[in-house]
Amino acid sequence: MMIKNIFKIFFFLAFFIFTVSAREKKEATLPVFDQPLLITSAGQSAEVYLASVLAKRAGLNSSLSKIAAPKDMKNIKTLVLVLGVSLKGLGSAGLDKAKEKERVNLLVAEAQKKNIPILCLHLGGEARRGKLSDEFITSFLPFAKMAIVVKSGNKDRFLSRICEERNIPWKEIEKAADALKPFKEVFK
C-alpha cells in the first residue's frame, strides 16, 4: 500500500515537473520585440484602434497610422499589423481591396529590407473572418515573427495552422483585451 502511494506521488511530481518545464520552454521561445513600434491596419478594421490602446496601456512607445506607408517606418523597430478587413473601413480610407493590399505589401517589403520584425494581431474574432479577411491573413501572416489571435477567430484553426506550418510562435487569447499581457511579455 505504501509503495503504491509513493508511486502515485512520484508519478504526480514527474508529471508536474514535465508540465512546468514544457510551459517554461514554450514561453522561453517567444520572440522579443524592440520599441518603438508602428501599428497599422491590414484591412482597415476598427481593431487597429484597440491595438493602439493596448500598446499604450502596456506602456509601449508606439504610433498608430491606419494607412501607414514605408516613409512612416523611419526609426521604427517593430511593425504591428492588425489583420482583418472592413469594407466600411476601406471605403472611409478611400481604398479598395487592391490598394490596401498594395499598401501593406509595400510596408512588409520595407520591413524586410530594414530587418524590422512584424507582429500580427487578429483581434476581431469570428466577426472579422470571412473570404476577404482570410485572403489578407493568408497574404500577410506568413511574414510575422509572432501572432496574437482571439480564440473565436481561430475556431477552425485557420490562423494557428498558418503559424504552425511556418514555425511562427503564436498566442491565443480569449478576448481582444487579453492581448495586453502578451504585449507586455514580448516587448523590451
C-alpha positions in Angstrom: 0.0 0.0 0.0 2.8 2.4 0.9 4.7 1.6 -2.3 1.5 2.4 -4.3 1.2 5.8 -2.6 4.9 6.5 -3.2 4.5 5.6 -6.8 1.5 7.9 -7.1 3.4 10.7 -5.6 6.4 10.1 -7.8 4.1 10.0 -10.9 2.4 13.2 -9.9 5.6 15.0 -9.3 7.1 13.8 -12.6 4.0 15.0 -14.4 4.1 18.3 -12.7 7.8 18.9 -13.4 7.3 17.9 -17.1 4.3 20.3 -17.4 6.0 23.2 -15.8 9.2 22.6 -17.9 7.2 22.4 -21.1 5.3 25.6 -20.3 8.6 27.4 -19.5 10.2 26.2 -22.7 7.2 27.4 -24.7 7.3 30.8 -23.1 11.1 31.0 -23.4 10.8 30.5 -27.2 8.6 33.6 -27.7 10.4 36.3 -29.6 11.3 39.7 -28.1 10.5 42.8 -30.0 12.0 46.3 -29.7 10.4 49.7 -29.5 9.2 52.0 -30.9 6.5 50.2 -32.8 4.3 51.3 -35.7 0.7 49.9 -35.5 -1.3 49.8 -38.7 -4.2 48.0 -40.2 -4.1 45.3 -42.8 -7.7 45.6 -44.0 -8.8 48.9 -42.3 -10.7 47.2 -39.4 -11.5 49.2 -36.3 -9.4 46.8 -34.2 -6.4 48.9 -35.1 -7.6 51.4 -32.5 -7.9 48.7 -29.9 -4.3 47.6 -30.6 -3.1 51.2 -30.1 -4.9 51.5 -26.8 -3.5 48.1 -25.6 0.0 49.3 -26.6 -0.4 52.5 -24.6 -1.7 50.5 -21.6 1.3 48.2 -21.8 3.5 51.3 -21.6 4.9 50.8 -25.1 6.4 53.6 -27.3 4.0 53.3 -30.2 2.4 55.2 -33.0 -0.7 54.5 -34.9 -1.3 55.1 -38.6 -4.2 53.3 -40.2 -2.8 54.0 -43.7 0.9 53.8 -42.9 3.3 54.0 -45.8 7.0 52.9 -45.9 8.1 56.5 -45.2 6.4 56.2 -41.8 8.8 53.4 -40.8 11.7 55.7 -40.1 13.2 54.8 -36.7 10.6 52.0 -36.2 11.8 48.8 -34.6 8.6 46.7 -34.9 5.7 46.7 -37.3 2.4 45.6 -35.9 -0.1 44.6 -38.5 -3.7 44.3 -37.3 -5.3 41.7 -39.6 -9.0 42.0 -40.6 -10.9 43.6 -43.4 -13.7 46.1 -43.0 -15.4 47.2 -46.2 -16.7 50.3 -44.3 -13.1 51.0 -43.1 -11.7 50.6 -46.6 -14.4 53.0 -48.0 -13.7 55.6 -45.3 -10.0 55.4 -46.0 -10.7 55.9 -49.8 -9.2 52.4 -50.5 -10.3 49.3 -52.2 -9.0 45.8 -51.6 -6.3 46.1 -54.3 -5.0 49.4 -53.0 -5.0 48.2 -49.4 -3.1 45.0 -50.3 -0.6 47.0 -52.3 -0.1 49.4 -49.3 0.5 46.6 -46.9 2.8 44.7 -49.3 4.9 47.9 -49.5 5.1 48.0 -45.7 6.1 44.4 -45.5 8.8 44.8 -48.2 10.2 47.9 -46.3 10.2 45.9 -43.0 12.0 43.1 -44.7 14.5 45.5 -46.3 15.2 47.1 -42.9 15.1 43.8 -40.9 12.1 45.1 -38.9 10.1 42.2 -37.3 6.4 42.0 -37.8 3.9 41.2 -35.1 0.5 40.2 -36.4 -2.7 40.7 -34.4 -6.1 39.3 -35.2 -8.3 40.9 -32.5 -11.7 40.9 -34.3 -12.6 37.3 -33.6 -15.1 35.4 -35.6 -16.8 38.7 -36.8 -13.5 39.7 -38.5 -13.2 36.5 -40.5 -14.6 35.7 -44.0 -13.3 35.4 -47.5 -11.8 38.8 -47.7 -10.2 38.8 -44.3 -8.9 35.3 -44.9 -7.3 36.5 -48.1 -5.4 39.2 -46.1 -4.5 36.8 -43.4 -3.1 34.3 -45.9 -1.1 37.1 -47.6 0.4 38.8 -44.5 0.5 36.4 -41.5 3.3 34.3 -43.1 5.7 37.4 -42.7 5.1 37.6 -38.9 7.7 36.9 -36.3 4.8 36.2 -33.9 1.0 36.4 -33.9 -1.6 37.1 -31.2 -5.1 35.8 -32.1 -8.5 35.9 -30.5 -9.8 32.4 -29.9 -13.2 32.9 -31.6 -11.4 33.9 -34.8 -9.4 30.7 -34.8 -12.2 28.1 -34.2 -11.3 26.4 -37.5 -7.6 26.7 -36.6 -7.0 28.7 -39.8 -4.6 31.2 -38.2 -2.9 28.7 -35.9 -2.4 26.3 -38.9 -0.6 29.1 -40.9 1.6 29.8 -37.9 2.4 26.2 -37.2 3.2 25.5 -40.9 5.7 28.4 -40.9 7.0 27.9 -37.3 5.6 31.3 -36.2 5.1 31.5 -32.4 1.5 32.4 -31.6 -0.6 33.2 -28.6 -4.3 32.5 -28.5 -6.4 34.8 -26.2 -10.0 34.7 -25.1 -10.9 38.3 -25.9 -9.1 41.2 -27.5 -8.4 43.0 -24.2 -6.4 39.9 -23.1 -3.7 40.9 -25.7 -2.3 43.3 -23.0 -0.4 40.5 -21.2 1.4 39.1 -24.3 2.2 42.7 -25.4 3.9 43.3 -22.2 5.7 39.9 -22.4 7.2 40.3 -25.9 8.4 43.9 -25.9 11.7 45.0 -24.3 
